[in-house]
């Protein structure tokens, strides 16, 4: 497939996925005939979920791992879409990667993410798998699978408790040094 066409499809796809959610899930904005959908690919949700810790630290990089398997009987092109809570975790917009898989092939797609703001509470990170259809130009993408994992806390590198503990320790050491020097002088 021509690289320019793929890039345009990805741009259109990104816009549609950000703007269009149907009651039955993401369908890239187009109604699909459910009887025509066959399972052509899947995400290993266990590995995806294990790659995301429940607690993160601001500024520390993490790698989200998304194993994708082509379960179909022919080679196919897939798009893996990662959606993060953009106010708290970079990338702030859906990140997508295209992967070509031969029949029954498995590849691990990796996304770097970085928490950018502290948070206490549930934040969902979602991955969606789409197959690129070369036979249906008006419905270029079809969702096959998805998985989500929650992050429950994003803390700063030094929490307020850590700062208070360090301050008290420095204060105690300073008092000890001053008292020791006074004792040496007398």
LUMMAR-190495 format. One line per field, with one value per residue (C-alpha): residue number from 1; x, y, z. Coordinates in nm, 2 decimals. Layout:
<rs>
pos = NUM ... $
c1 = X ... $
c2 = Y ... $
c3 = Z ... $
</rs>
This chain:
<rs>
pos = 1 2 3 4 5 6 7 8 9 10 11 12 13 14 15 16 17 18 19 20 21 22 23 24 25 26 27 28 29 30 31 32 33 34 35 36 37 38 39 40 41 42 43 44 45 46 47 48 49 50 51 52 53 54 55 56 57 58 59 60 61 62 63 64 65 66 67 68 69 70 71 72 73 74 75 76 77 78 79 80 81 82 83 84 85 86 87 88 89 90 91 92 93 94 95 96 97 98 99 100 101 102 103 104 105 106 107 108 109 110 111 112 113 114 115 116 117 118 119 120 121 122 123 124 125 126 127 128 129 130 131 132 133 134 135 136 137 138 139 140 141 142 143 144 145 146 147 148 149 150 151 152 153 154 155 156 157 158 159 160 161 162 163 164 165 166 167 168 169 170 171 172 173 174 175 176 177 178 179 180 181 182 183 184 185 186 $
c1 = 0.00 0.13 0.30 0.10 -0.23 -0.14 -0.05 -0.37 -0.57 -0.39 -0.46 -0.83 -0.84 -0.69 -0.95 -1.24 -1.13 -1.10 -1.44 -1.65 -1.76 -2.06 -2.26 -2.10 -1.74 -1.51 -1.59 -1.39 -1.72 -1.88 -2.15 -2.02 -2.23 -2.16 -2.21 -1.92 -1.67 -1.43 -1.16 -0.85 -0.63 -0.60 -0.41 -0.24 -0.41 -0.22 0.12 -0.03 -0.17 0.15 0.35 0.16 0.22 -0.07 0.15 0.38 0.62 0.62 0.90 0.99 0.95 0.76 0.71 0.37 0.40 0.12 0.16 -0.05 -0.13 -0.27 -0.53 -0.64 -0.55 -0.37 -0.12 -0.27 -0.18 -0.30 -0.31 -0.24 -0.39 -0.28 -0.51 -0.38 -0.53 -0.35 -0.37 -0.16 0.04 0.24 0.16 -0.13 -0.30 -0.38 -0.06 -0.08 0.16 0.11 0.23 0.23 0.18 0.19 -0.07 -0.05 0.25 0.29 0.48 0.52 0.44 0.59 0.48 0.69 0.48 0.57 0.35 0.36 0.14 0.06 -0.28 -0.46 -0.74 -0.81 -0.68 -0.74 -0.48 -0.65 -0.52 -0.73 -0.64 -0.77 -0.72 -0.66 -0.90 -0.77 -1.10 -1.33 -1.21 -1.50 -1.45 -1.07 -1.05 -1.22 -1.18 -1.08 -0.98 -0.91 -0.78 -0.75 -0.55 -0.59 -0.32 -0.43 -0.16 0.10 0.33 0.61 0.97 0.97 0.63 0.55 0.61 0.96 1.04 0.92 1.11 1.43 1.38 1.34 1.65 1.86 1.73 1.82 2.16 2.22 2.12 2.34 2.64 2.58 2.56 2.87 3.07 2.95 3.06 3.41 3.45 3.38 $
c2 = 0.00 0.34 0.52 0.84 0.66 0.48 0.81 0.98 0.68 0.70 1.07 1.02 0.72 0.92 1.20 0.96 0.76 1.08 1.20 0.89 0.64 0.42 0.23 -0.09 0.03 0.20 0.14 0.43 0.61 0.37 0.11 -0.24 -0.55 -0.76 -1.08 -1.00 -0.94 -1.23 -1.26 -1.17 -1.06 -1.03 -0.86 -1.06 -0.87 -1.04 -0.91 -0.57 -0.54 -0.66 -0.40 -0.12 -0.07 0.03 0.31 0.53 0.82 1.15 1.18 0.81 0.63 0.31 0.08 -0.05 -0.38 -0.50 -0.85 -0.87 -1.20 -1.24 -1.51 -1.50 -1.73 -1.46 -1.18 -0.85 -0.50 -0.39 -0.06 -0.07 0.24 0.34 0.59 0.75 1.00 1.29 1.53 1.30 1.07 1.14 1.08 1.32 1.21 0.86 0.70 0.45 0.20 0.00 -0.36 -0.62 -0.98 -1.30 -1.55 -1.67 -1.44 -1.26 -0.93 -0.72 -0.35 -0.12 0.23 0.45 0.65 0.90 1.03 1.41 1.51 1.36 1.20 1.00 0.80 0.57 0.65 0.41 0.32 0.15 -0.03 -0.11 -0.33 -0.26 -0.44 -0.23 -0.34 -0.30 -0.44 -0.18 0.17 0.34 0.13 0.12 0.00 -0.26 -0.30 -0.65 -0.64 -0.41 -0.41 -0.16 -0.13 0.12 0.33 0.42 0.66 0.88 1.03 1.29 1.17 1.31 1.30 1.55 1.28 1.22 1.59 1.62 1.31 1.45 1.79 1.63 1.41 1.71 1.91 1.63 1.59 1.97 1.98 1.69 1.86 2.19 2.02 1.82 2.13 2.31 2.01 2.01 2.38 2.34 $
c3 = 0.00 -0.09 0.21 0.15 0.14 0.47 0.63 0.52 0.65 0.99 1.01 0.93 1.16 1.45 1.41 1.38 1.69 1.90 1.79 1.74 2.00 1.93 2.19 2.06 2.07 1.83 1.46 1.32 1.27 1.03 1.10 1.03 0.96 1.27 1.08 0.85 1.13 1.18 1.44 1.24 1.52 1.90 2.18 2.46 2.73 3.01 2.89 2.82 3.17 3.33 3.15 3.32 3.69 3.92 4.07 3.87 3.93 3.75 3.49 3.49 3.15 3.12 2.82 2.74 2.56 2.33 2.18 1.87 1.69 1.34 1.40 1.04 0.75 0.54 0.60 0.73 0.83 1.17 1.36 1.74 1.91 2.26 2.44 2.76 3.00 2.83 3.11 3.33 3.09 2.78 2.49 2.54 2.22 2.09 1.97 1.69 1.53 1.22 1.21 0.93 1.04 0.84 0.92 1.28 1.34 1.68 1.73 2.04 1.98 2.23 2.33 2.57 2.82 3.08 3.37 3.36 3.65 3.99 4.05 4.31 4.16 3.87 3.52 3.24 2.97 2.67 2.37 2.06 1.77 1.42 1.09 0.78 0.50 0.15 0.00 0.16 0.09 0.27 0.58 0.60 0.96 1.16 1.54 1.64 2.01 2.30 2.65 2.94 3.26 3.54 3.70 4.06 4.16 4.00 4.26 4.23 4.26 4.61 4.78 5.06 5.31 5.17 5.19 5.55 5.65 5.48 5.65 6.00 5.94 5.84 6.14 6.38 6.23 6.24 6.61 6.69 6.51 6.69 7.03 6.96 6.87 7.18 7.39 7.22 7.29 7.66 $
</rs>
